[in-house]
Amino acid sequence: MSTTSLAAGLPVPDRSARLRDALIAADFTADGLLELLGAPAYSALARSETVPALRATRGDSPLEALVRLFLLQRPVAAGRAREALPLDVALADGWVAEFSDGVRATVDVRPYGGPEGQDWYIVSDLGCAVGGAGGASGRAEGVVLGVGGASTTLAGITVRDPVASALDLGTGSGIQALHATRHATRVTATDLNPRALVFTRLTLALSGAPEADLREGSLYAPVGPDTYDLIVSNPPFVISPGARLTYRDGGMGGDDLCRSLVQQAGERLNEGGSRTSSRTGSTWRGRTGRSGCAPGCRAAATPGSFSARSRT
């Protein structure tokens, strides 16, 4: 399947500022959702349990319409959709589409609160946002997930000192690149999946964040000899013989991907730089050498992450 066909049919970000303004005006934010739904229904969404949220959005406010449209993936009458967002723009740019039963979202748009209260949005495939990994069943190899536990853990443990350059390897829907725009002058994001790069561009644009340098390819190949002050990665997390889903398997056998990612970190870091990744399992560490890091950096491992820093 060509990269063009994999990325076809996704929204374009050119007028995302207008959509963002409408979402914020309707209070379609992390705080707004919590206030509307209440803690139990809000938490249930993270487990892909939609019934409490459906019960909480039976009114006719713009916020309720947006929740049903983008989070619950339910049809919304065109009139209600027009009250909640610039419908003509959203239709023309591919964020929503009209069907016989009403207007439906083409992607999942999920409010995400930044660490300093920013109103951010993570864009992913329908049914594949928080708690939605099960929605990827039966989909093509290019499916792109939203935010999960590993993503938020990685974002939380990453060093956030101001840096000139940051690299997000395997960016997915762009959450790590989004966080990096807060403290890095230049952000580069790579992914083997061309659809992931499109979703990352949508996530950054809809969040009002600076653009990143998006490059297609595996691991460090797209960046050539470039080096960085910070490298983050939430790599494919299933160590298995197969490679059916790019986000999950990564296209390499066994733990080769994690080993390659870690071993090449030292030579890609500027002096004093740091690298953080999220991982699943504990067996691959022993296969990379004692520390799993190239000469010239020191490393530490926890049950959910690996961090390496260049020696100064």
Protein Blocks (a to p, Z undefined) as FASTA:
>chain_A
ZZklmmgoiacfklmmmmmmmmmmnopafklmmmmnommlmmmmmnopaklmmmmmmbcb
fklmmmmmmmnopacdfklmmmmpcfklmmmnopaccdfkbccdfbdcdddddfkopacd
ddddehiaghilmmmgopafkbccdddfklmmmmmmpccbdcfbdcdehklnommmmmmm
mmpfbdcdddfblklmmmmmmmmmmnopacddddedehjlmnomaccfbdcddddfbdcf
bdfblklnnopahjlmmmmmmmmmmmmpcehiacddddedjklmmmnojnopaehiacdd
dfkbccddddZZ
